[in-house]
Amino acid sequence: MADVVRVVVTGGAGQIAYSLIPHICKGLIFGPSTMVDLRLLDIEPAKDALKGVVMEIQDSAYDLMASVMATTDVAQAFKDVQVAVLLGGFPRKQGMERQDLIEKNVQIMRLHGQALEQHADRNCKVVVVANPANTNCLVAMKYAPSISPANFSALTRLDHDRLRGMLAAKVTEKSHHKISAKDIRNCVIWGNHSSSQVPDATHAEALVEGKWQAIAPLCNDPQWLEKELVPAVQNRGAAVIAARKLSSALSAANAVACHLRDWVGVTSSSTTGDGMFVSMAVISDGNPYGIPEGLVFSFPVASSNGKCEIVQGLSISTHVRELLDATVAELLAEREMATSIIAARQGAL
Ligand code: NAI
């Protein structure tokens, strides 16, 4: 990373941005000696809220803040950016069909993909968070053909960390070893960031008494591991909404920060490094798990220094394989919807 990193956050007046900004400006992603040139993009109705966020950034007097710009001008926001965090999207409203949600977000992702193509640094790294995140990412990628598809990702780190948190709680309950999520590694989220995602603890390990150990014996609850854990992770977002009356933001922002830190940042977490992996949704081309090409699909990845590679050779249990079919089918259907929306205008994905 250069001494100053140029970062755009779309949806800059939204709730995830509000929790993400401190991570960016306090060196928790790009390191303690990298200054930040931050651009917050939002739309006209959010202009005043955006001004308020900028006032608060100013009042925070961050040591690493080189400059901050709040704008509704897409070209200005994306000019020469090296990192793009796409939070801005059209929210799902009550009674809205998935097709309508995709239709609205295809327009936004097209705009932001074109802005990446026209204005961003050619090596810009992009993380798409706005839902439907995987398909949004595919659309943005399509409209920025001169930026490598390897530079695009969608966020499934929140789901990944939810799985780690639940495993840590279970080990603590069942094994009398008090551990936390930081002591769990090698979880996998496969597929879509939606309720069809496949949380997979088969390869997970817990750090107990100084040694990484297989998770299943420590959980000591096969029924929970096989039947309850997967739906609990799949539905965690809905559980947060039910409790908070707002969607996850604190944890989502933290997940974005960890995703970027492990991918492009100067530091890495205790769960990356030799033989360890995290989950990221990336282009499926050339994957070794039989997932159709041309999807943005969450895989186990090893990432550092701006590169990320799908981890090869993990065994997939019969149960996980069955669940994979549903998430693949959903992503294919989403791609089909996005393609037909785009084809009505110009070309297939
Ligand atoms: P929010 O509704 O608080 O903020 C979204 C912001 O995007 C709003 O300020 C809105 O004005 C802005 N926006 C809308 N259209 C825009 C455009 N064309 N250009 C720029 N900005 C635009 O939402 P929140 O809670 O910050 O969530 C952001 C997105 O992240 C949502 O789509 C949400 O569903 C998704 N999400 C994804 C997660 C993941 O793990 N992938 C986890 C949690 C949320």
Boltz pocket constraint, residues with backbone or C-beta under 6 A from the ligand:
constraints:
  - pocket:
      binder: B
      contacts: [[A, 10], [A, 11], [A, 12], [A, 13], [A, 14], [A, 15], [A, 16], [A, 17], [A, 41], [A, 42], [A, 43], [A, 46], [A, 86], [A, 87], [A, 88], [A, 89], [A, 90], [A, 91], [A, 108], [A, 128], [A, 129], [A, 130], [A, 131], [A, 133], [A, 155], [A, 156], [A, 157], [A, 158], [A, 159], [A, 193], [A, 247], [A, 248], [A, 249], [A, 252]]
      max_distance: 6.0
